[in-house]
Amino acid sequence: MDEAGRIRVLVAKPGLDGHDRGAKVIAHALRDAGMEVIYTGLRQTPEMVVNAALQEDVQVIGLSILSGAHNAIVARISQLLKERKMDDVLLLVGGIIPDDDIAALKAAGVKGVFQPGTPLNDIVRFILENTRENTLIQENRAPRVSAA
């Protein structure tokens, strides 16, 4: 959480997707809901996403993936989060995700999958409900330090 007590969310477009309209719509909705949003832009590597999440000390990472590379990208991001002891970060995925892939994504550490047509309020509510449980832990933790 930032100094004002707002939830900090990193919205990222990993992979070779060239279309970020949906990610920007989500970012605006989260800001309108009072969250602090950091948008990383297009064509981010998993390493870039996790490094940004570490530097910005976020509670949530929201990945927007349209390319079909979600399984490989999520596996790598989950691995990096574990390596950096960032297991408490809420990992979400939105975009073109086939129903058949959702269970594997959740097994890899994704807490929520949001497909096209998901109401924005449902995403906001999910983040609020799933970060509220960790609020005391997050408020009392020391900021993460990069192991560079």
N, C-alpha and C positions, 0 to 999 in steps of 0.2 A: 504494500500500500504506500501511496505517496504521503507527504507531510499532511495533506488535507484529508487523509483517510480514504482516498479513492482507490478503487481496484485498478491496477496497472495491467494493461493487455497489449501484447505484441501481436499485430496482424501481419502475416507474412505470405508471400507468393513464391513458394519454393519451386524449383524446376524451371522448365522452359516455357511455361505459360506466358502468353503475351497479352492476356486480357485480364484486367484487374477491376473492372467496374463493380463486380459483386463484393470484392474485398473492401472497396471504398464505401459502398453502401453499408456494409457491416460496421466498418470503422466509425462512420457518422452516427449510426444507431447506438453504438456503445458510448460514444461521446455524449450524445443526447441523454443517455441514461446516467450520466455522471461519472463515467469511467475515464481514466487517462489512457489514451490509445497511442501507441507508437506503430506507425506503418512503415515497413521496411522497403516497400517497392517491389518491382518485378525481378524475376530470375535470381532468387536467393539460393545459395547452397544450404544444406542442412547445417554446416559449420557456421555459416553467416547468421542463420536464424538463432541458433543456440548461443553464439557469442553475443548477439544483440540482446537476447533475453537475459543473459547474465549481466551484461553491462547496465541494462535498464532496470534490473531487479524486479521483473514482472511476476505476477501471480498466475497469468494465463498466457498461453500461446495459442493463437488461432491461425491455422493453416488453410489457405484457400487453394485448392488443387483441381484443375480442370483437365490436366494432361493425361491422366490415367496412370501416373507414376506414384500414386499415393502409397502403395505398399512399400516400395523401396525407400521413399522419402521418410515415411513415418518410422520405419525400422531404424534408419540411421539417426534421426532426431531423437528417438527414444534411447538409443545407445549412448548418444552424446549427453543427454540429460542425466542418465545414470552415472556416467563417468564423472560428471561435474557435480554430482550429489544434488541435483535439482529435481529429485523425484516428487517434490511437493508442488511443482508447477502443473497447473491444469492444462492438459493438451487437448485441443479441439481440432476437428477437421471439417471443412465444408467444401462443397463443390460437387463434381460429377463422381459420385461414389456408388458403385453397384451394391445392391442389397447383400449380395453374396460375399462382399469384402468387409462388411461392418464387423463381424465377429472377430476376424483376424486383426483388424485395426484396434479393437478394444483390448484384445489379448496383448497387443504390442504397447499398450499404455494410453491409448486415446480414451478419454472419458466421455466425449460426445461427438456424434457425427451428424452433420446438418446438410441435408440434400436440398436441391433446388425446390423452392416453394415453401421452405420452412419460414413461418412468421418470425419477423425480427424480434418481437416480444418474447417468443419462446427461447431464442438464443440468449437474450438479456437475462431472462428469468433463470435459465440453466446456469449461467455464470454466477449470478447472485447467490443462488442456492448452493452451489458447489464451492464457492469461495468463502461464504459465510461460516461454514464449518471450520475453516482454517484461519479465521480472522485473528484469534488470540495468538496462535503460533506465529503467524506472519508479523503481527505487530511487535512481538517480543524477540524475533530473531535478529541476529546481526546481519548486516548486508553481506551478500556473497562476495568473495574475493576471487578474482581470476587466478588460476594456478599457472600463470605464464612463466 
